Amino acid sequence: MSFFTDANLARAREIVARYPSPKSAILPLAHLAQDQHGWLSPEAMEQIAELTGVTPAQVFGTCSFYTMFKLRPCGRLVVSVCTNVSCLVTGGPEILDHLERRYALDPDVTVEEVECIAACGGAPAMQVNYEFHERLTPELAEDVVDAYKRGALAPRTVSGARAGGAA
Amino acid sequence: MKPVGMCRMCLVEVEGVRGFPPACTTPVTDGMVVRTRTDAVEKIQEGVLEFLLINHPLDCPVCDRGGECPLQDQTLAFGPGESRFVEEKRHYEKPIPLSNMILLDRERCIQCARCTRFAEEIAGDPLIDFVSRGDRTQVLNFAEQPFESYFSGNTVQICPVGALLARHYRFKARPWDLATAETSCTTCSVHCRGAVQSSSNRIVRLLGVDLDPVNHGWLCDKGRYGIDWVHADDRVREPHLRVGGELREVSWPEALDAAAGEIRKVLRMHGPGAIAVLGGARGTNEDAYAWARLAKGVIGTDHVDCQMGDGLPAEVVLGVRRAEIDDCDRAGAIVVLGPDPREEVPVLFLRLRRAAKDLGVPLFDCTPVGGSLAPYAAHVARRVPGEPVGADVVELAARTARERGGPLVVVAGRPSVAEAPDATVRSIAAFGALDGVDVRVLSALRRGNVHGALEMGLAPGFLPGRVTLDAGREWFTQRWGGVPAGRGLDADGILRAAAEGRVHVLVLLGADPLLDHPDALLARRALEGVPFVVAVDAFRSESAARADVFLPCTVWGEQNGTVTNLEGRVQRVARRVAPEGTAMDDWRIASELAYRLGADFDLATVDEVTDEIAAVAPAALGATAALVRRARDGVVLPLREHLGEIVVRTRGLSILAEEGAGTSWDPIRAGGAAPAGAPAASGEPAPRTRRRRPVPARTRRRPRTRSSTRTPRASAPPTRPRCTSGTVRQAGPPRPRVTRTLCAS
């Protein structure tokens, strides 16, 4: 049984055809799979292996290197809070702590701690599905996440692609 | 494997180069000056080792690798002596299974990538890979897909720490307690070189040894882990005799007397044609030779076949121009007719894959159903089962070989037992008929020592040394006292004759026709139709259970001797443990039976058998025990065509091999022991210059049971068939009869 939907399977084949070596398509296909399914499941990796002519172990090895690929189920909103130096001294850890408590039982939201996301000028900063939000306080951060939850803000995909955009 | 520079232990100083490049990934250039032991380099090595050890647990006392661990050795030789790391080490669950056989202790892994590189580059089934990043980097299999490679055991052997573990060996022994003997694996007919290790008279491990012309140090898992059966509970350890319908344990003299008595009786009443011998591909060349001599020289029957109707006719295997495995590397083209090498002769698959993938030799996959080689084949030409290879494919392969230069190697075996051998034989013939191409055949018969058995004459119409009954008649009549009058039956024919009641004694030399013969019904009728079955076996197989006399024989690991692989390479196998029970070597059983039938083989040690073969079997002339022992890579028969390939061991290496004083499989450990530049003595050990043991190779007494069908001894001294060198000592004064001990010496 195919993991990819018919439309995505066609798209996957098109992506594979772009590269001289099919193996090169592992990362874009992993994004595609994650966008379709919300996370990168073993079934997805098996089909990517099949499409790129490598073993599932090699797809697993490649994808597990990158933190943006979620190998376990996660919420549709991934909130990445920076706690690296600039954010550390401006209140990043407090934001992280607040959001972790606030959304601990919310299946829609996955809060994670990340290293520097290159937004020191706007510290403390966080990303929601890789969209930047800067100069935050714990309350402001919660407002942002809630805005996404309500639909007031349109989220990117879990892989960070704009809805309808290219993988 | 290609160098990758993972561990960084070989950082060196190169004049004019900034920094410290790793030696393993830096090609040598003209005039390059490399310094390996400067203060700076030593400081770097200490630093690298300190890092390697940061997360490495200190569980050496319970680690399988402790005592033979390259990381330990490196630490001793180049380490800083103490660590500044006082923090908590990384922790993982220990160990986790990667497959049923392989366990992984991730705490010990130093991420050298040997295992993942082996799986990808050598075996071609990368079912393990690095997962995650940073200090969480670990080798893992994919969740749903265990590391079930046919070659997974090699990763355990090349793991430089105790991260990859073999389930069957875990906690079994300490390396320094193991006794080692260099030997060859006889699970299939490739005969990979290995080191068999035992502890307390039990075989616990087989390691691959690098034999350049054969296995490059690798073993398949079937060979590596298929060793427990030697000590299996259901080994038959004592001779048995059917008394009142039941097999009862008896003494060796009783069992041998019963077998010989029945043979004598049948010879008297029905002649030698009523006696047949099946099997013999399991043992050593010496076993096969002694049984051939017993069957053909003493009993006088030619109804002898070491194949179970599942191989190729002996004429084909012995008659074609043989390829060596190394010929694949330099071939103009390789044609594979069957079977799937990865299934039947696994390490040959590694060599073929390497030739096709890494060396660019065009490979023609002409197996009926395809298999493991298809992804590497330049041309896939599926043939209809039962049909030979098409003329167009033969022509294309020939043209390819001509254009590229080099021999055309045809890998020929039976794709399946459902297919008659004709298709394979006709395909070989089609290639053999080609002009202007050097066609060589690599027989892919799989049974352990089937090629040795065929060469020793365990096939209808043949005598030892690749000679036909007619060609060798005079020569062997003089040496053995007689040979069968005419060509006998093959396995099919023997079973058919048995089913019709024309075979009165059937000897099963490790043969299990009920299980192995393609026509199981015929085999059943045959065993029902034979009044007397002698089984020489280690296990009570379904067929052997039908025996009237059961003679337990020694098996691999318990016997010394030589074996011949699919390219005709003769190598020594070594006895590492004492035989189970009172099991006897096959050759000794044959010798005992011959004695009871009135012929004294006068063979006291296995070396004497080897030397007799070297003296009488034309193709094996000169391949004495002493020569085979000294030849590092074994010797390829016939010797006169392959003299230049013989590499004689230096004294140091010879000691290494004979006494297991060292370990040659691990480059780091062997580095100090192996003397550099062992002389490649081309032609040095020419057979004519070697001194043979003065053992008369002649039957001293005429068998009492001579059959009337024998050819009378030629009056004029016969000429030796197809042989060019070697002198055979004639019988000296008869030695006093040696009292035979029943236990193997």
Interface residues (C-beta under 8 A of the other chain):
Chain A: P42 M45 E46 V54 T55 P56 A57 Q58 V59 F60 G61 T62 S64 F65
Chain B: D125 P126 L127 I128 D129 F130 V131 S132 R133 L140 N141 F142 A143 E144 Q145
